[in-house]
Amino acid sequence: MYNRIVSKIRSVCSRVSCSAIMPDFIVRKSIYSSERRRFSNAQPVGYVEAKEKLFSQSVVIDCGANIGIVSEDLALREAKVFSFEPNPFAYNELQKISKKYNCITAINAAVVGASKDGWRKLFFHKNSSYHPLATSTSSSLDGAKKNIDPGAFQNVMCINISKFIASLQCDIDILKMDVEGLELELLEDLSGHEVKDSDWLSFEAAQTCLSSIFKEIGKGYVPALVANYQNVMNDFQDWETDIDGARWKQRSFPYQAKCLRWINEEFNQLCERDQKIVRSFLSKTGCAALILDN
């Protein structure tokens, strides 16, 4: 029931104030229940395996903790969890979770790369005025992100991820990142190498290097991504389809539908010549379905 409630909340955010729909405490409980259920149904295999190895001496960093669903899950293994969340509305909920577990340290800050620590603007979702918590997962330091309101922001503290890890003076067992498009910035900083434009592969070289992995993606991931998108658009809760000769069934996952929309938004920004080149490559690797018909 809570999952349905929060879906309705998000669907009407562009039209009606959420405060007019139901009391705020119900909205908060609905969001927590919905996010917890969604996370439980979609835990990556690698995450589950890594989590099972945690113990009381393990150290975990949760970058983009939001309301604390992942942090709480990791705290149940008694690992020491450092949870970063810059959004003030989500952080208030994260604090409530951290008070339940002595092993969670909630930090009201964003994590960034080496050259961008200090204070930065955190932009809120374009519909955040209707219910800031329901839209908190979309807040971002990236002012060019399509679903944010460039006029709605708050200055937040940003902590350099590499320096923070170095200050702990220990191994990190899990580093979880969900930072709304800035993952590459963090990974580049953690590598210890400054990435230059000349370090990128040419498109011709990339086709040779990446064609094999794209063929694998085309067999399994693309059919699932497209089928999920179609079912989310039709508001179906569950779906099934044939993937690589086997029957696949899962619950509809709105975030995966969002990912496919983002792929298409980026594709549509290419010039006509580049679109033809990308379409040709995707067709050769079985990934042509990634580009939706408008």
N, C-alpha and C positions, 0 to 999 in steps of 0.2 A: 504493500500500500504506500509506504513512504517513497519508494522508487517512482511510483506513478505521480505522487504529489509533487516531487521536486521536478519531474519532467514537465508538468503543467506550469510550475512556477517559471521555469526557464523559457518555455514557449510563449508566455504572455509578457515577458519582461519588456518587450518593445512596445507594449500597448497600455499596460495597467501597472500601477504601483503595487508591489507585492504586499506592502503593509495593509492594503485594502482587501487582500485576499484572505489572510489568516494571521494570527498572532506570530510575533517574531520567534518566540521559543519553539513553535511548531515548525517554522521554516528551518531553523537551525537543526532541529532533530531530524527533519526530513532529509536535509543535505547530508548530514553525517551518515544516516542509515543508507542512503543511496550510494554515496561514495564508497562506503565500506563494502557493500554488496558487490559493486562493480569491480573493486579491487580484488575481492575474494574469487570472483569468477574469471579473472584475467591475469593471474600471476605468471610471469614468464618462467619457463623451466629453470633457467640459469639462476634466477632470483631464489626460487624455492630451494635449490641445491645449496646455494651459498648461505641462505638463512639457517638451514639445518645444521651447519657447521659452527654457528655462533655459540658463545658461552659467556660467562660473566666477565671475562677479561677481553672480550672482543670490543672493537671500536668501529662505529659506523657513523657516516656523515650523510644526512638527508638534506640535499640542496633543493629547495622548493618544496618544503614540507606541507604547505597549505594548512589544513585543519588537523593534520597529524595522523592520518590513517596508516601510512607506511611506518612512521616512527613508532606508533603503538604496536604494530605487528612485530617490529624488530625488538622492541622493549620486552615483549613477552618471552624472548630468548635470553633476557637479562643482560643483553649487550649494552655498552655505554653509547648512547645515541646523541649526536649533536645535530639539532634540527634548525635549519635556517629558513625563515619565512619573512619577507619584507612587507607583504600586504598586511596592514594593521587590523583589518577585519578578520582575516584568516588567522593571524597571529593570536588574537584574543582567544580563539577556539583551541589553537595549539597549546597555549598556556594551560588550559584546563586539562588537556591530556598529560602534559608534562608534570602536573601536580599529582597525578595518579601514580606516576612511575618515577622513582628517585633516579633512575638511570638515564632519563631524558633531560638534556639541557636545551631549552628553547632560546633561540637567538633571533631577535627582531632585526634582521639584516638580509641583504642579498649577497650572493657570492659572485665574484667577478674575476676576470683575468688580471695579469700583473699591471698593465698600463692604465687600468680604469678603476682603481680602488678610490675610496673617499665617499662623496655624496653624489647621487644621481637621481634623476626623476623616475619614479615608478608610475607608469601610465595605467589607468584603470580601464576596464571594459566599457564600451560605448553605452551599455545599458546598466552600468553599475549604480546609477542613482536610484533605480527601482529596488534592487536588493544587492548591496555591495558584497555580501558573503556568497550568495549564489553565483556571482560572476567572478569571484576572486581568483579562480584558477586561470583566468585569462589575463590577469594583470601582468605587465611586462616592462622591462627596462628599454625594450626596443620601441622607439617612438614611431617606427615605420610599419609596425604590425597592423594588419588590416582591421582587426576587430577592437582596437582600442580607441579611446577618445583623446586626441592630442591635447585637449584643453582640460582634461581631468587627470590630475597627477598629484603625487606627494613626494617630496624629497626624502630619500631613505639612505641609511648607512649601507655602504658596500664594503665587503671584506674580501681581500685577496685570498683565493682558495689555496694557492700554493704556500703562502706564508702561514696560513692557519694550520694546514697539515703539518708543516715543518715545526710549528710551535708545540704540537702534541707530542713530538719525539717518540712516535710509536708507529707500528704498521696499521694501515686502515683495512679492515676486513671487507667492508662494502661501502662504495661511494655511489649513492643514488642521485641522479640529476634529472630534474624536471623544471627547467628554467625558461620555458617559453621562447625557444629559438636561440638562446645564447649558449647552448651546450658546446658548440664548436669553439667559442671563445675560451671556455674553461679547459677544454681538452688540449687546445694549443698551448695554454699556459702550463698545464700539468706536464706536457711533454718536455719542457725545458728548451724548446727550440722556437725561434721566431719564424713564422711562416711567411714567405715572400710570394709575390705573384708569380715569380719565375719557378717556384716549386710545384705549381699545379701542372698536371698532365694536360697536353693538348687533347682536343676532342678525338682526333684520329688515334692517338696512343691509348686514350681511355677506352675506345671501342674494343681494341684488342685485349686490353687488360681486364675489362669488366664484362665482356660478353658472356663468359661462362657462368658467372654468378647471377647475371640477369636472367639467363635461361632457367636457372633453378628458381629464381624469384617468380618467373612467369608460370612455372608449373604449380607452385603451391600458394604463394602469398598473394599474387595478383587476383586469382579467382576468388579467394576468400575476402579480399579487400573490396572488390567490386560487388560481390553478393551481399556483404554486410552493408555497404552503402545503400544499395537498392532497398534492402529491408528496413534500414533506419528511416529512409525517406518515406516508406509506406507505413511507418510506425508499428512494425511487427516486433514482438519481443524476442522471438527465437526464429532461427532459419536453418536450413540444411541444403547442401549441394554436393555435387561430385567434384572432387579435386584429385587430379592425377590418378584416376582409376579407383578412388576410394570415396566412401560417403563421409562427409564432414558435417557436423552439427554444432552450433554454438548459440549463445545469446547475442542479440544485437548489441553492438558496442559503438556508441555515438562518437567516441574519440577517434576510432579508426575511420569513420565516415568523414570526420573533420580533416584527417590526414590526406584522404583522397581529394577533398576539395582544395586543400593547400597545394597539392601537386598540380592540379589543374589551373589554379590561380597563377602559379609560377610559369607554367607552360604558356598561358595566354598572354603573358607579358613579353614573350619572345617575338622577334620579328618573323615574318612569314618564311623567310629562308631558313632560319634556325628551327622553326617548328617542323618544317619538312625533313630536316636532318634528324631531329629527335624522333619523329614518327617513324622514319625508316629504321633507325636503330632499335626502337621498341618493337617494331613488327618482326624484325629478324630474331628477336630473343623471346618472343611470346608474351611481351608485356604491352602490346598495343592497347589493351583494354583499360590501361591506366588513364588514357585520355578519353574523357567523357564526351558524348555528343551533346552539344549545347541546344 
